[in-house]
Amino acid sequence: MDSSKDIQVGDQVLILRPSYVAGKIGFIHAREIVTDEKLARRWIVRIDSENIIVSLARREFELLAK
């Protein structure tokens, strides 16, 4: 899936980079917001197994089957 339109909060993802979390499974938590409530091209991903939240660009994760 290449389109950000296909991504929804709660979707499960495989993190590809950065290396310190690569290979981990995470969940889309939210779309990142920049100033003035404009949506960024990044996603907030929650990694429950590591108790970590990261901001990732679309190329840094892969959507897993729903």
URVEN-V897337 format. One record per helix or strand of 3 or more residues. SS is the DSSP state (h for helix, s for strand). FROM is the first residue (numbers start at 1). LEN is the number of residues. If there is no record, write none. Layout:
SS&FROM&LEN / SS&FROM&LEN
This chain:
h&4&3 / s&12&4 / s&25&9 / h&35&3 / s&39&9 / h&48&3 / s&52&6 / h&58&3 / s&61&3
